[in-house]
Amino acid sequence: MTRLPPAFELYELSKRFGDHQAADRVSLSVPGGSFYGLVGPNGAGKTTSLTMAVGLLRPDSGGARVFGADVWADPVRAKSMIGVLPDGMALPERLTGREMLSYLGRLRGLSEREVGQRVDDLLHGLGLAEAEHTLIIEYSAGMRKKIGLAGALVHAPRLLVLDEPFEAVDPISASVIKGILRSFTDGGGSVVVSSHVMALVEQVCDHVGVIARGRVLAEGTLAEVRGDHAGLEEAFVALVGAPAPVGGSRGWRDDPHEAGGPAARVRYPTCGRRRHRSGPGAPHRAHRCPGAAARGDRSALRADGCLVRRLGPGTLRRGRRGHVAAPGVLRPGTDPTARNRPGPVGLVLRGCDGPGHRGGVPVTARPGRSVGRARRARGRGGDPLQVVFLVLASRVVTALSGAALRTRIGVEVTAIRNAAVLAAGFSAYMLYQAVSQYTDVFALLWNRGVPAPYDTVLLALPSGWGVHAVTAAGRGDVPSALGALAALVLASTGLTACWASLLRQRMTSPTTAPARHGRGVTGRLGSLLPSGPVGAVIGRELRTWGRDPRRALELRTALWTGVLVCALGVLVGLTFMIPLAGLVVVALAALMSLNVYALDGTALWQTLLAPGAARHDVRGRQAAWLLVFVPVAVLLSVGGILFTGQHWAWPWVFAVLPALVGGGAGFSVLFAVLWPAPGPEPHRHGGDPLESGDVVGQFNVLFPVLLLSVVPPVAVTALGFFLDQPGLMWSGVAVGVLEGLLLGWGLGRVAHRRLERRGPELLGTLRWGRDTSPVRRRPVRTRNARGTPPGRRARGGPRSPGRGATWTPCPPGPAPW
């Protein structure tokens, strides 16, 4: 009788992150039709092992098989039989529950009818029917687990791999999930779950594997692993080992502060100050705030407003700048609304401190040498207060912009503001020509400065109060100087209160408004899109461009910039820039779309698990980009030429436009794959819609590359212009179209092939911000029997047969360095 292969098999999987061996030759075998539980303490290597086994993290060595199909050698066949629910990764946050399931079904190649029937069954079976039109970013933790499980089941897999499926799930939702999984195994499917809750695993699983410190300690049926112990938890403790008890030989009655006593190993709640032991090189001991130690609560300390750290240049210079408690405003984090971050006062101090600053505050204006020391002392306070006011004002404006992005009108207003700055930059020469008709602007500013009465107006604004205080002190007008300083203090206090209120709102309010199902341009385009995988990606991208505040802001900024360039040209009476507005829109669209994979975060895992989806994802993103930006660019170009009557621009614009469109569509996805700028996960950005990765380097590289991409059609058109041959000029349009097609298709091909080969590494970069490529051990030079390095002739001996050195890999185990 032929023996069937295991449903899921891990063999010798190993993974090292730096000096940490996360998985060390992990081998497991999951029988078909079983409910397998992988248990272990936190940090044991469960998530790392399962992530490698399903193809989301490339192992250093070893592999995995799904019903005999190797996950890394035959990924298409293996991934078609597996459904995965990873722990802590993002989902398509700007889709509703129904839209996400439909997208995943179509990405797997299912028909529309089949997708609709399965989505209805899953939503009702998991109790998500009432939330099917709610954006996933607004789902609770339990709802996210259930919609993730529905996504793993939508293509009817034979194997489910679920990482911590019951974590942060309420008892009712947990009962529903357990019922779904039991029905799945009763129907012949296989399930693998990871957990550190022994009672749960003992209740639902029939096979168990125990892993600790990256190694498998035991595996088999539940009865085999449990053995003679009363329960699985007792067997688990016996296998893993309980931690050694703390305390000296005399027990807890020892002096708690004695060396080796309990207090030497217990970290008390601190308020940040440190005491120093006597003696050079002695370690620091954390200052224990009596109130916090008595309460045993670090957050209560912050709520009471315990300020034990002295503010001043010394504190800032010692690298402790900004860590100041703000009563009841913030809890520390990775962003201003999470842990390990200061409150508004600390953030202001951190913003004021930087390279080249004296004592943490830059000196913006100083009285002359003729002013006495006493007068300087009275006026010098205007410098730091002015900087604090400006930092606070910028923070409040940024927070208001983030709050405004939660509404559609707020997105439009913010986009118009940003577009006005960009349009002025693109039209700087046109504006200068318009103003220069009346006066020489540069000569006026250089010789006379800001003319009256504009200088008085600038000093009367809050941004000039610090300068006014300094100059008043220099004149000996003490009341005016003190009045300006008092006004700055009051204004800064008001801005601090306003900023604290906005931060509270960020922590408590939703990040978006509810989705409007079936309305808007994306709702109407959805019925016109192709039904295959590429159409599914196009629909997802169009909805994301309309709902994600970051993408919506980029889209509208590019479009409004083109409109405002035209408006400025009409306003000043110089129209030569108006036909070029469409080109400006396309260039900005390419620059603002070069980090789309990082904006989506780790939601990339769904693409990597769908067979052949990398190509569909890249092509769908390119098609959506073209649908969003190109019609507006063409409309602005054609309308601008017809409106201004500048018919000379026809061959120039339509030679450059297709090349720029193809380059934008190709370079944007290529940069997103090759050079991502990871930022906060879309479901963990702390309520700030503007948070994203730093793409300044990518901007600086892509902008000149785009300019170089239009050189061939411009050169052909210019040659025809100088030779006075209209036919040659119009041939530049054909060159531009051909180049645009080659750039869009060719760069997209490079991008999707890179995504197919290096998708797990890109996912690791987006998840952890670092490269997760397999560790390559440094080869070790060996010596021959006579102790001479190979390739070098021993004195008086024959020449070795090889010309170069012979290398052998390191033996298994830690690297020698």
Phi, psi and omega in degrees: 000131182287131180274128180286144179290157176298153177295324184212128183224126175251131181228118172054040179285129180224145178206131179238133172248102182064239179267000184258124177270096184287323178222132186233093177053057180280126178228127179218156177222121183253113179294152178295139179079008183263163173248100191258131178247125176257113186244154179174161178291170177299135181079015182282339183112012181296307182296319180298316182295314181291324179296321175291322186292333181263000174096016179262350178217125185283125181283158172289326178201165180088188182191190181210152178230142176243107184052043177088348180269125181288130184295324184263333179271327180229067188293328183297312181291319182292315185287340176289344182254007188232142172239135190233141170232095179284167182257128173083003179267159184283162173242173172295086194296334184263014171256155171281171180300314179295318180297321180294315180294321177295319178298316181293321178296316179290327177297330177276001177088015179283154179285162181299318181295316180295320179297314181299318180293317181292321180297317178299315181297317183291318180296318179286322182292328180263006177071032181248012184297324182287340182252018185291337179254019176261139178298143183296331180296340178265002180287150172284174181298316179295321179293325177295320177297318183290319179289329175294320176295320177298320177295327178287336183263348192296331182261016176055063181283168175266343182223135174247131175240111187240121180263113180050058184288342183255006180288134179060030180249135180289161185302324181293313178296322178297321178295320178297315181296317179297322177296319178297318182290322176296319178297325179294315179289326177296332178275006177104359179279167179240144184229136173236122177237147173249145181194161171244013178260106186294320183298320180294315180295318180296332182282323190250340190260150174250345174231146186221143169233136181250127181230139178206140179054034177080007181232148177278123181265329180197151173204156181151197175292164181300320180292323180293318180289324181289322176061227182273001182281160183291330182203174181294324181296320178294320177293323179297316180295322179294325180284312185282321183097130179280148178295149180295140179293147179269157179116156181279187182292336180270002176085195187285358177279355178297162173297117186297338182261003178288150179302126182090352179284175184301321184293338179288342181248354181262131178269112182278155172301131183239162175249013170106335183282150181239141171262155179246132170285156179286152178104145181290138177075007180290144182291158178279149174239135182292136175288127181264116176289124184302319181294318181291321180295322179292323181276336183067028187222119181284324181290328178296325176302315180293323181293329179282349177074038180287111180251101182253352184264132181283133178270140177161174182303324180297316178298317181294320182290333181281007177084013180251025186293142169084348182275073183241134181288142175238113189303121171067016184256309188226156166242140188298151177184196180281346174225174185298355179243012181238208189268158176064032174231149180284176176275189182303319180298316180294321179295324177296315179297322178295323178290332180280340185264141180181181181299137176083004181266148179262119178064025178089352181228127179287146178269114184266330180205140182222143179293162181287173182294335183286345181282137182293163182296321181294318179295321178297320180297323180288328184263344185294337178297344178292333181296299181295324180295323178295318180295317178300318179298316181294320178297315179298317180299318179295323179294319180294318179297318178296317179295321176296322177296317178297319178294322180293330182291352176282351178239155181292320179292326177295322176298317181295316182296315180296320179295319179296320178298312179295321182293328179297320178294315181294319180296321177297323177294315179293331183257020185300316181295319179297318179294320179296319178297322181293317181286326183293347175294337184252326182199161176273102187296312185296317180295323180295314181291325182289320185273322188243351185073203179285119184286160174289148001269014184293328179294323177294321179295318180296320178290334180284340177288156179304331179291348178251005182292325179295317176297321178298321179295319181293313180293323178295320177295325177295327177280351183088009179272082184296314180304318179295320179296314180293325178295319178296320178295318179297320178297320178296319179298314180296317179296319179295322177297316178296320178293324177298315179296320179295318180294319178300319178296319179293324178293320176299319179296322178298324183284334190250336186268155177293158184276341181216167171278160179302148181292146178256101189289128172075010181247161177085179183295319182294325178295322179284327179287337183302323181285345182264351184282154176297154187273357183277191181299321179295320177297324177297319179292320179299315179298318177298317182292319180297319178293321180293320178299330181273337188250329180287120182302324180292314180289321179298321178295317179296317180299309184288329176297316179297317182291316181292331178297315177298318179296317183289330174300316176296317182296319179295321178297318178293322184295317184267358177080012177244112191252008185290341179274343187298316178297342181269003183297323179296323177294322177298318180298315182294317180297315178295322179298319178295317181294324184274356181249010187277004181228033188293326179293321178291327177296326177280346178068212185281009172299350176301338183300329179293325177292320182292334182272348178270124183300129177070013186279345182298314179295317179298323182293315181294314181294323178294321177296319178296316180296319178296321178299318179295319180294328183282316192255325189294316180303319179293320180297317179294319180298317179294320181293309181294314180297322179295319179293315180293323183291319183270345181073019181269079186287348175299338186278349184304303183293326181293310184294316185274000165273323183278321188302310180296324177294320180291323177295312179297318177296319178296315179294327181276312184291328182297314180286328180293315177296322180297329180273318186278326190223066181285154175242087186296140176231197178295148177300146183300335178261008181225029183269018172067021178084001180262107183292347183271351184290130178198178182286164180275114184246023181298317180298317178296320177302313184294336178271317186289325184300309177294330177296319177297320178297320178292330183292339181262006181296314182302308179295326177294320180296317180294317180295318179296322178298316177295326179293314182288331177272358180057049178236099183301324179299319178292324177299313182288341174292340174298331177295317178297320177298317179296318179296315180297315180295320179298317178297317180294319180293314181296313181288314185292313180293325175295323177295316177300319182295314183286330174292323175295321179293324177294319184277323189239024180301313178300325178291321176296318177298319178296322177296318180291330184276315186247352180076018180213165181285133179247026179298152179304142180292127177257113182287140180287128180294152183247131178285128180261169178239153180276185186297335182269004177083011180260135176303139180299149182088347179249130184282130175292152183296120179082000182255171180288158179287138178293151186295328182272145179283318183258183179286147175264132186241142174231145181290161177295150174291162178302149180122185182299148178296145185295340181267000000 
